[in-house]
Amino acid sequence: METTFLSVARILLVYILIVGLIFLGLVMLARAWAAARQMRTRWRGLTAAVGGLYVLAALVFVVRPGLAAAPAALALAGSLMLGIGLGRVRRLNLREPELALLFILPAVVGIFLFYYYQIAQTLIYSLHTLEYTTAWSSETFIGLRNYISVWNSPNFRAALGYTLYFTGVAVFFEFWIGLGMAMTTFWVGGRLAGVLRSIIIIPWAIPPIISAAIWKWFFNADVGLDSLLVQWGVLEKVPIFLVDPILARHAVIVADIWKMSSMIAILMIGGLAIIPQDIYDAAKVDGARGFYRFRRITLPLLTPTIAVALLFRGMDAIRTFDLIYGLTRGGPGVSTETLSSLAYKFYFSRAQFGLGSAYGVVVFLIVLLLGVFYVSRIRKNLRFKGA
């Protein structure tokens, strides 16, 4: 208990130090910008700029080696710097957009350090043979050899095929089911629509591992619903969903559809809420029926929302890991193996960090390329419609 408390306290001290350094450095840089913009006190502005860069450089040269020696003293220094920076914000006479940018910048820097740095580190790992044996004893630079091994691996081709199949089938059904649920709440209206929205959001709000546990019980041959259907005479024998490779592939997809259709429905409900009711009233006056209004009014006006929903859901489906890990762990065999679960196995189960990082980079590149291609197509369609 004491060790846990000290670890949490240490993390908080580190956080105070980092935030203090970042904020003071950014304030000093903002002072330099304000001085340069007003064309006065250039020497003071240059001094503030150098000081700001110096403080930010302390993150690299002071934080890492110094925390092990005196984390409390450094955190105290960081908190003092944070206080000094907050006190000097009032003297900058910044406009509101500049002040907002100043307060946002620490978060941007934090995102850069904790996300983009990890991406760069994974890319570097993927170019090495990095296996945890005794003390990273086999760390050697091998270039693109890990990527060649990934490409030549039959497990990679099988995982890539199932990842694309899983994404296509799951997103297709999730979109239409989610759109149907959203349209149902739209047509019902009133208090019942609010109740339906609360029910719709439940599957999406359940953590993926809990969803996997629910569906694992559901597909259990001994105590699940399937055994009850056999006892009631609906089925002749219990289908072993998570043992048969073909059934397991589709069982995972069904579980994902149940969970993520709610996400599409919530996005569609938001898109339907911003469509003006006057358009529907005018269409009713002109004699337009329900399906015609849906095809000619609702779908065209929902196009931006649909594009965003499909983009987010498609990119998320390619990276799906937790639901599959909780249900089948990639089995039976490799029938439900996706690229993300394969990367996890190499990285954590086999401790082949270089090869696992290569799989992670491949997943990142696939998501990035599909996202860029999809966004470019959306822009072309919108420009064509605007013309």
C-alpha positions in Angstrom: 0.0 0.0 0.0 2.8 2.4 0.9 4.7 1.5 -2.4 1.5 2.3 -4.4 1.1 5.6 -2.6 4.7 6.6 -3.2 4.3 5.7 -6.9 1.2 7.8 -7.3 2.9 10.7 -5.4 5.9 10.4 -7.7 3.7 10.6 -10.8 2.0 13.7 -9.5 5.3 15.3 -8.7 6.5 14.6 -12.2 3.3 15.9 -13.7 3.6 19.2 -11.7 7.2 19.6 -12.8 6.5 19.0 -16.5 3.4 21.3 -16.6 5.4 24.0 -14.8 8.3 23.8 -17.2 6.1 23.7 -20.3 3.8 26.6 -19.1 6.7 28.9 -18.1 8.5 28.2 -21.4 5.4 28.9 -23.4 4.7 32.1 -21.5 8.2 33.4 -22.2 7.8 32.6 -25.8 4.5 34.4 -25.9 6.2 37.4 -24.3 8.8 37.3 -27.1 6.0 37.2 -29.7 4.2 40.1 -28.1 7.3 42.2 -28.0 8.1 41.4 -31.7 4.5 42.2 -32.7 4.6 45.6 -31.2 8.0 46.4 -32.6 9.4 47.5 -29.3 11.8 46.1 -26.7 13.3 43.7 -29.2 16.2 42.9 -26.8 13.7 41.9 -24.1 11.7 39.8 -26.5 14.9 38.0 -27.7 15.8 37.4 -24.1 12.4 36.0 -23.3 12.5 33.7 -26.4 15.9 32.3 -25.4 14.7 31.8 -21.9 11.6 30.0 -23.1 13.6 27.7 -25.3 15.9 27.1 -22.4 13.1 26.1 -20.0 11.6 23.8 -22.6 15.0 22.2 -23.2 15.1 21.4 -19.4 12.4 18.8 -20.1 14.9 16.8 -22.0 18.1 17.5 -20.0 16.8 17.8 -16.5 13.6 15.8 -16.0 14.9 12.4 -16.9 18.2 12.2 -15.0 17.1 14.5 -12.2 13.8 12.8 -11.1 15.6 9.8 -9.7 17.8 12.0 -7.4 15.4 14.6 -6.1 11.8 14.4 -7.5 10.3 16.5 -4.7 12.8 19.4 -5.2 12.3 19.4 -8.9 8.6 19.3 -8.6 8.7 22.2 -6.2 10.8 24.1 -8.8 8.2 23.2 -11.4 5.3 24.4 -9.4 7.1 27.7 -8.7 7.7 28.1 -12.5 4.0 27.4 -13.1 3.1 30.1 -10.6 5.5 32.6 -12.2 4.1 31.8 -15.6 0.5 32.3 -14.5 1.4 35.6 -12.9 3.1 36.9 -16.1 0.1 35.9 -18.3 -1.8 39.1 -17.2 1.1 41.3 -18.3 1.2 40.1 -21.9 -1.9 42.0 -23.1 -2.7 39.2 -25.5 -5.8 39.0 -27.5 -8.4 36.3 -26.8 -7.3 33.9 -29.6 -3.7 34.2 -28.6 -4.5 33.7 -25.0 -6.6 30.6 -25.8 -3.8 29.3 -27.9 -1.4 29.8 -25.0 -3.6 27.7 -22.7 -4.1 25.0 -25.3 -0.4 24.6 -26.1 0.5 22.6 -23.0 -2.1 20.0 -23.9 -0.8 20.0 -27.5 2.7 19.5 -26.2 1.5 16.7 -23.9 -0.3 14.9 -26.8 2.8 15.2 -28.9 5.0 13.7 -26.2 2.7 10.9 -25.2 1.3 10.0 -28.6 3.6 11.0 -31.5 6.7 10.2 -29.5 5.4 6.7 -29.0 4.7 6.3 -32.7 8.2 7.4 -33.5 9.6 5.0 -30.9 7.5 2.1 -32.3 8.9 2.9 -35.8 12.4 2.8 -34.5 11.8 -0.5 -32.7 10.5 -2.0 -35.9 13.9 -1.5 -37.5 15.7 -3.6 -34.9 15.7 -7.1 -33.6 14.5 -6.3 -30.1 13.8 -9.4 -28.0 13.6 -9.4 -24.2 16.0 -12.2 -23.1 18.2 -10.9 -20.3 18.7 -7.2 -20.8 17.8 -6.3 -24.4 20.8 -8.3 -25.3 19.7 -8.9 -28.9 19.1 -5.2 -30.0 20.6 -4.8 -33.4 19.6 -2.6 -36.4 18.3 -4.7 -39.3 16.5 -2.2 -41.5 13.4 -3.4 -43.2 14.0 -7.1 -42.4 11.1 -7.2 -39.9 8.7 -5.8 -42.5 9.9 -8.5 -45.0 9.2 -11.2 -42.4 5.8 -9.7 -41.8 5.0 -9.7 -45.5 6.2 -13.3 -46.0 4.3 -14.6 -43.0 1.2 -16.7 -43.8 -0.2 -15.6 -40.5 0.0 -12.0 -41.6 -2.0 -12.7 -44.8 -4.6 -14.6 -42.9 -4.9 -11.8 -40.3 -5.1 -9.2 -43.0 -7.8 -11.0 -44.8 -9.9 -11.5 -41.7 -9.3 -7.9 -40.6 -10.7 -6.6 -43.9 -13.6 -9.1 -43.9 -14.4 -8.2 -40.3 -14.3 -4.5 -41.0 -16.4 -4.7 -44.2 -19.2 -7.0 -42.8 -19.3 -5.4 -39.3 -19.4 -1.8 -40.5 -22.0 -2.6 -43.2 -24.5 -4.1 -40.8 -23.7 -1.6 -38.0 -24.4 1.3 -40.3 -27.9 0.1 -41.4 -28.9 -1.1 -38.0 -27.7 2.1 -36.4 -29.5 4.2 -39.0 -32.6 2.1 -38.4 -32.5 2.7 -34.7 -32.0 6.4 -35.2 -34.9 6.7 -37.6 -37.1 4.8 -35.1 -36.4 7.3 -32.4 -37.0 10.1 -34.9 -40.4 8.8 -36.0 -41.5 7.9 -32.5 -40.7 11.3 -31.0 -41.9 12.5 -27.5 -40.8 11.0 -24.3 -40.6 7.5 -25.7 -37.8 8.7 -28.0 -35.8 9.7 -25.0 -36.3 6.3 -23.4 -35.2 4.6 -26.6 -32.1 6.7 -26.9 -31.1 5.8 -23.3 -31.6 2.1 -24.2 -29.7 2.4 -27.4 -26.6 3.8 -25.8 -26.2 0.9 -23.3 -24.3 -1.6 -25.5 -21.8 1.1 -26.6 -21.3 2.3 -23.0 -20.4 -1.2 -21.8 -16.6 -1.7 -21.8 -15.4 -4.1 -24.6 -14.0 -6.7 -22.2 -17.3 -6.8 -20.3 -19.1 -7.2 -23.7 -16.8 -10.0 -24.6 -17.6 -11.8 -21.3 -21.3 -11.4 -21.9 -21.1 -12.9 -25.4 -18.7 -15.6 -24.2 -21.4 -16.7 -21.8 -24.0 -16.4 -24.5 -22.0 -18.7 -26.8 -21.2 -21.2 -24.1 -22.4 -24.6 -25.1 -23.1 -25.7 -21.5 -24.8 -22.7 -19.8 -25.5 -20.3 -22.7 -28.7 -19.5 -24.5 -27.9 -22.1 -27.1 -28.1 -24.9 -24.6 -31.5 -23.6 -23.6 -32.7 -23.6 -27.2 -31.7 -27.2 -27.4 -33.6 -28.1 -24.2 -36.7 -26.3 -25.5 -36.5 -28.2 -28.8 -35.7 -25.2 -31.0 -32.3 -26.6 -32.0 -31.3 -30.3 -32.5 -27.8 -29.9 -31.2 -25.8 -27.1 -29.5 -23.7 -25.1 -32.1 -20.2 -24.7 -30.7 -19.7 -21.1 -31.9 -16.3 -20.4 -30.4 -14.7 -23.8 -31.3 -15.7 -24.1 -35.0 -13.4 -21.7 -37.0 -16.2 -20.5 -39.4 -18.7 -20.0 -36.6 -16.1 -18.2 -34.4 -15.4 -15.8 -37.2 -19.0 -14.7 -37.5 -19.7 -14.9 -33.7 -17.0 -12.2 -33.2 -18.7 -10.1 -35.9 -22.1 -10.5 -34.3 -20.8 -9.4 -30.9 -19.1 -6.3 -32.5 -22.3 -5.4 -34.4 -24.3 -5.6 -31.2 -21.9 -3.3 -29.4 -21.0 -0.7 -32.1 -24.4 -0.3 -33.8 -25.2 2.0 -30.9 -22.3 4.3 -31.8 -23.6 4.7 -35.3 -27.1 5.3 -34.0 -26.0 8.0 -31.6 -24.2 9.8 -34.5 -27.2 9.5 -36.7 -29.5 10.8 -34.0 -27.3 13.9 -33.8 -27.4 14.3 -37.5 -31.2 14.0 -37.7 -31.6 16.6 -34.9 -30.1 19.3 -37.1 -32.3 18.8 -40.1 -34.9 21.6 -40.2 -38.4 20.3 -39.6 -39.8 22.8 -42.1 -38.4 20.7 -44.9 -40.4 17.7 -43.8 -43.5 19.8 -43.4 -43.2 21.2 -46.9 -42.7 17.7 -48.3 -45.8 16.5 -46.5 -47.8 19.4 -48.0 -46.6 18.4 -51.4 -47.8 14.8 -50.8 -44.4 13.1 -50.3 -44.7 9.8 -48.5 -42.5 8.4 -45.8 -40.0 6.5 -47.9 -39.8 9.2 -50.5 -39.0 11.8 -47.7 -36.4 9.4 -46.3 -34.7 8.9 -49.7 -34.9 12.5 -51.0 -34.5 14.5 -47.8 -33.1 12.5 -44.9 -30.3 10.6 -46.7 -28.9 13.6 -48.6 -28.9 15.8 -45.6 -27.4 13.1 -43.5 -24.5 12.6 -45.9 -21.9 14.6 -43.8 -22.8 12.7 -40.7 -22.8 9.4 -42.5 -19.3 10.1 -43.9 -17.9 10.9 -40.5 -19.6 7.9 -38.9 -18.2 5.5 -41.5 -14.8 7.0 -41.3 -14.5 6.7 -37.5 -16.1 3.3 -37.4 -14.1 1.9 -40.2 -10.8 3.1 -38.8 -11.8 1.7 -35.4 -12.9 -1.6 -36.7 -9.5 -2.2 -38.4 -7.8 -1.7 -35.0 -10.3 -3.9 -33.1 -8.4 -5.9 -30.4 -10.1 -6.0 -27.0 -13.4 -7.6 -28.0 -11.6 -10.3 -30.0 -9.0 -10.9 -27.3 -11.8 -11.3 -24.7 -13.8 -13.7 -26.8 -11.4 -15.9 -28.7 -7.9 -14.5 -28.3 -7.5 -15.0 -32.0 -8.6 -18.7 -32.0 -9.5 -21.3 -32.7 -6.1 -21.6 -34.3 -5.7 -18.3 -36.1 -9.3 -18.1 -37.5 -10.2 -14.9 -35.7 -6.7 -13.4 -35.7 -6.6 -9.7 -36.7 -3.6 -7.5 -37.3 -3.9 -5.9 -33.9 -4.2 -9.2 -32.0 -1.2 -10.5 -34.0 0.9 -7.5 -33.0 -0.1 -8.0 -29.4 1.0 -11.7 -29.5 4.4 -10.9 -30.9 4.9 -7.9 -28.7 3.7 -9.2 -25.3 3.3 -12.9 -25.5 6.5 -13.7 -27.4 8.5 -10.6 -26.3 9.6 -10.0 -29.9 9.3 -6.2 -29.7 10.9 -5.5 -33.0 8.5 -7.8 -35.0 5.5 -6.7 -32.9 6.3 -3.1 -33.6 6.5 -3.8 -37.3 3.0 -5.3 -37.1 1.8 -2.2 -35.2 3.3 0.1 -37.9 1.6 -1.9 -40.6 -1.8 -1.4 -38.8 -1.1 2.3 -38.4 -0.2 2.7 -42.1 -3.3 0.8 -43.3 -5.6 3.0 -41.1 -3.8 6.1 -42.2 -4.0 5.3 -45.9 -7.6 4.3 -45.8 -8.4 7.4 -43.8 -6.6 9.7 -46.3 -8.2 8.0 -49.3 -11.7 8.1 -47.8 -11.4 11.8 -46.8 -10.1 12.7 -50.3 -13.1 11.0 -51.9 -15.5 12.8 -49.6 -13.9 16.1 -50.5 -14.2 15.4 -54.2 -17.9 14.4 -53.9 -18.7 17.5 -51.9 -16.9 19.7 -54.4 -18.8 18.0 -57.2 -22.1 18.6 -55.5 -21.2 22.2 -54.7 -20.4 22.8 -58.3 
